[in-house]
């Protein structure tokens, strides 16, 4: 849809089976462009943060709520162990799509079936060969807004107790009090849409509130990026005008142990 791509992912189209002319037409709508830009930017951001962690010696990458993430099939880091954590049903669904696309499970990938609301992350990882004595990096995209506060706190507490040098990158939704009038209307419309699909937003934050939660959990260094900063990172100098709306409804954060 957009050139050059923000995230170079040759696996995605194989996994979802390509796009139709109708898909191409709908993709040019402003809302579709904005969502597509955000989805690409957040995945690119996490993978860039992972690269920093690998350069510092991290050899384990855990994708929380992995969904249809394709990093394991694009992994440029020899020796990096990858753990995909998700609902068992979601993993089965993805497995069927992978088989239809002729994509075998890569070496170094371990699937970790887990429901964040009913089982602690540390327990699930311990059963899957994860080495808790060594630093790891965690990617956690598209999950936090759908969690209860209790499940969020349990997970970040587990992450903050990982070995020194570990880190996590994730996205979160901004609560209404952090938005202006127009963005509040956009949040209301999006909230109604996801609720009608059976997955309502449960957990939104202001940046200050999120920072307090992470510091209370035990993280030492916390960095947050808004739409303006992400535009500067990934969308400058584009001839097609692709960029994130500013201000957006969500932000990205990286926290280090």
C-alpha positions as CSV (number, residue, x, y, z in Angstrom):
1,X,0.0,0.0,0.0
2,X,2.8,2.4,1.0
3,X,6.3,2.8,-0.3
4,X,8.8,2.5,1.2
5,X,7.3,0.3,3.9
6,X,7.8,1.3,7.5
7,X,8.1,-2.3,8.4
8,X,9.6,-4.6,5.9
9,X,7.6,-7.8,6.3
10,X,7.4,-10.2,3.3
11,X,5.7,-12.9,5.4
12,X,2.5,-11.0,6.2
13,X,0.8,-11.2,2.8
14,X,1.6,-14.9,2.6
15,X,0.0,-15.5,6.0
16,X,-3.2,-13.6,5.3
17,X,-3.6,-14.8,1.7
18,X,-3.1,-11.5,-0.2
19,X,-5.4,-8.6,-0.8
20,X,-8.2,-7.8,-3.2
21,X,-8.9,-4.7,-5.3
22,X,-11.6,-3.8,-2.7
23,X,-8.9,-4.1,0.0
24,X,-6.7,-1.7,-1.9
25,X,-9.5,0.8,-2.4
26,X,-10.5,0.8,1.3
27,X,-6.9,1.1,2.3
28,X,-6.7,4.6,0.9
29,X,-9.3,6.0,3.4
30,X,-7.7,8.4,5.9
31,X,-8.7,6.3,8.9
32,X,-7.3,3.1,7.3
33,X,-4.1,4.9,6.5
34,X,-3.8,6.1,10.1
35,X,-4.4,2.7,11.6
36,X,-2.0,1.1,9.1
37,X,0.7,3.6,9.9
38,X,0.3,3.0,13.6
39,X,0.3,-0.8,13.3
40,X,3.5,-0.7,11.2
41,X,5.2,1.9,13.4
42,X,4.5,0.0,16.7
43,X,5.9,-3.3,15.3
44,X,8.9,-1.5,13.8
45,X,9.5,0.3,17.1
46,X,9.4,-2.9,19.2
47,X,11.8,-4.7,16.8
48,X,14.2,-1.7,16.9
49,X,14.1,-1.8,20.7
50,X,14.8,-5.5,20.5
51,X,17.8,-4.8,18.3
52,X,19.2,-2.5,21.0
53,X,18.7,-5.3,23.6
54,X,20.4,-7.9,21.4
55,X,23.3,-5.6,21.0
56,X,23.6,-5.5,24.8
57,X,23.7,-9.3,25.0
58,X,20.1,-10.3,25.3
59,X,19.4,-13.8,23.8
60,X,15.7,-14.3,24.6
61,X,12.8,-12.5,23.0
62,X,9.2,-13.1,24.3
63,X,6.2,-11.9,22.3
64,X,3.3,-11.4,24.6
65,X,-0.1,-11.8,22.9
66,X,1.7,-12.8,19.7
67,X,-1.3,-13.1,17.5
68,X,-0.2,-13.1,13.8
69,X,3.2,-11.7,14.6
70,X,5.8,-12.8,12.0
71,X,9.1,-11.8,13.6
72,X,10.1,-15.4,14.2
73,X,10.1,-16.0,10.4
74,X,12.1,-12.8,9.8
75,X,14.6,-13.1,12.7
76,X,17.9,-11.6,11.7
77,X,19.7,-12.5,15.0
78,X,21.4,-15.9,15.1
79,X,21.0,-17.6,18.4
80,X,18.1,-15.5,19.6
81,X,15.4,-17.8,21.3
82,X,11.9,-16.6,20.6
83,X,8.8,-17.4,22.8
84,X,5.3,-16.6,21.5
85,X,2.8,-16.3,24.3
86,X,-0.9,-16.3,23.5
87,X,-4.3,-18.0,24.0
88,X,-4.2,-21.6,23.0
89,X,-7.1,-21.1,20.6
90,X,-5.3,-18.1,18.9
91,X,-2.2,-20.2,18.5
92,X,-4.2,-23.0,16.9
93,X,-5.8,-20.5,14.5
94,X,-2.4,-19.1,13.5
95,X,-1.0,-22.6,13.1
96,X,-3.7,-23.4,10.6
97,X,-3.0,-20.2,8.6
98,X,0.8,-21.0,8.6
99,X,0.1,-24.5,7.3
100,X,-2.1,-23.1,4.5
101,X,0.7,-20.6,3.6
102,X,3.3,-23.4,3.6
103,X,5.2,-21.8,6.4
104,X,7.0,-24.2,8.8
105,X,7.7,-23.3,12.4
106,X,11.2,-21.9,12.5
107,X,13.9,-23.3,14.7
108,X,14.3,-21.4,18.0
109,X,10.6,-20.7,18.3
110,X,8.7,-22.0,21.3
111,X,4.9,-21.6,21.7
112,X,3.7,-20.7,25.2
113,X,-0.1,-21.2,25.7
114,X,-1.3,-18.7,28.3
115,X,-4.3,-16.7,29.4
116,X,-3.0,-13.5,31.2
117,X,-6.2,-13.3,33.3
118,X,-5.8,-16.8,34.7
119,X,-2.1,-17.7,34.8
120,X,1.0,-15.8,35.8
121,X,3.4,-15.1,33.0
122,X,6.4,-16.3,35.0
123,X,4.8,-19.6,35.6
124,X,3.9,-20.1,31.9
125,X,7.4,-19.3,30.8
126,X,9.0,-21.5,33.4
127,X,7.1,-24.5,31.9
128,X,8.4,-23.7,28.4
129,X,12.2,-23.7,28.8
130,X,12.6,-19.9,29.4
131,X,15.8,-19.2,31.3
132,X,14.8,-16.7,34.1
133,X,18.5,-16.3,35.1
134,X,19.3,-14.5,31.9
135,X,18.1,-11.2,30.6
136,X,15.2,-11.1,28.1
137,X,13.3,-8.6,26.0
138,X,9.5,-8.6,25.8
139,X,7.3,-7.2,23.0
140,X,3.6,-6.7,24.1
141,X,1.5,-5.1,21.4
142,X,-2.3,-4.8,21.2
143,X,-3.0,-6.4,24.6
144,X,-2.9,-3.9,27.4
145,X,-6.2,-2.0,26.7
146,X,-8.1,-5.3,26.9
147,X,-6.7,-6.4,30.3
148,X,-8.1,-5.8,33.7
149,X,-5.9,-3.7,35.9
150,X,-5.2,-6.7,38.1
151,X,-3.9,-8.7,35.1
152,X,-1.8,-5.8,33.9
153,X,-0.2,-5.3,37.3
154,X,0.5,-9.0,37.7
155,X,2.2,-9.1,34.3
156,X,4.4,-6.0,34.8
157,X,5.3,-7.2,38.3
158,X,6.6,-10.4,36.7
159,X,8.4,-8.5,34.0
160,X,10.1,-6.2,36.6
161,X,11.4,-9.2,38.4
162,X,13.3,-10.5,35.3
163,X,17.1,-10.6,35.3
164,X,19.0,-7.3,35.2
165,X,19.2,-5.9,31.6
166,X,15.7,-7.1,30.7
167,X,13.2,-4.8,29.0
168,X,9.7,-4.6,27.6
169,X,8.1,-2.5,24.9
170,X,4.3,-2.1,24.6
171,X,1.5,0.2,23.4
172,X,-1.3,1.5,25.5
173,X,-4.4,3.6,25.0
174,X,-4.8,7.1,26.3
175,X,-7.6,7.7,28.6
176,X,-10.2,10.5,27.9
177,X,-8.7,12.9,30.4
178,X,-5.4,12.9,28.4
179,X,-7.2,13.9,25.1
180,X,-8.7,17.0,23.6
181,X,-12.4,17.2,22.6
182,X,-12.0,15.8,19.0
183,X,-9.8,12.9,20.1
184,X,-12.3,12.1,22.9
185,X,-14.9,11.7,20.2
186,X,-12.6,9.4,18.2
187,X,-11.9,7.3,21.3
188,X,-15.6,7.0,22.0
189,X,-16.2,5.8,18.4
190,X,-13.3,3.3,18.6
191,X,-14.4,2.1,22.0
192,X,-17.9,1.4,20.7
193,X,-16.5,-0.5,17.7
194,X,-14.3,-2.8,19.6
195,X,-17.0,-3.4,22.2
196,X,-19.4,-4.4,19.5
197,X,-16.8,-6.9,18.3
198,X,-16.8,-8.5,21.8
199,X,-13.5,-7.1,23.0
200,X,-14.1,-3.9,24.9
201,X,-11.4,-1.6,26.2
202,X,-10.9,-2.2,29.9
203,X,-7.7,-0.3,30.7
204,X,-6.6,3.1,29.5
205,X,-3.9,5.4,31.1
206,X,-2.6,8.9,31.1
207,X,1.2,9.0,30.6
208,X,1.8,10.0,34.2
209,X,-0.5,7.3,35.5
210,X,1.3,4.6,33.5
211,X,4.7,5.8,34.7
212,X,3.6,5.5,38.3
213,X,2.4,1.9,37.6
214,X,5.7,0.9,36.1
215,X,7.8,2.5,38.8
216,X,5.7,0.9,41.5
217,X,6.2,-2.5,39.8
218,X,10.0,-1.9,40.0
219,X,11.2,-0.7,36.6
220,X,14.3,1.6,36.7
221,X,14.2,3.4,33.3
222,X,11.0,4.3,31.4
223,X,10.8,6.0,28.1
224,X,7.5,7.0,26.3
225,X,6.9,8.0,22.7
226,X,3.9,9.9,21.4
227,X,2.7,10.3,17.8
228,X,4.9,13.3,17.1
229,X,8.0,11.5,18.2
230,X,7.1,8.4,16.2
231,X,6.5,10.5,13.1
232,X,10.0,12.0,13.5
233,X,11.4,8.4,13.8
234,X,9.6,6.7,11.0
235,X,7.6,9.1,8.7
236,X,9.9,12.1,7.9
237,X,10.6,12.8,4.3
238,X,7.9,10.6,2.8
239,X,6.4,11.7,-0.5
240,X,3.1,10.0,0.1
241,X,2.2,12.0,3.3
242,X,1.8,8.8,5.4
243,X,2.0,9.7,9.1
244,X,0.3,9.2,12.4
245,X,-2.4,11.6,13.5
246,X,-1.1,14.0,16.1
247,X,-2.1,13.6,18.9
248,X,-3.0,10.0,18.5
249,X,-5.1,7.7,20.7
250,X,-2.1,5.6,21.9
251,X,1.5,5.7,22.9
252,X,4.5,3.4,23.0
253,X,6.7,2.8,26.0
254,X,9.9,0.9,26.8
255,X,10.8,0.0,30.4
256,X,14.1,-1.5,31.5
257,X,14.9,-3.5,34.6
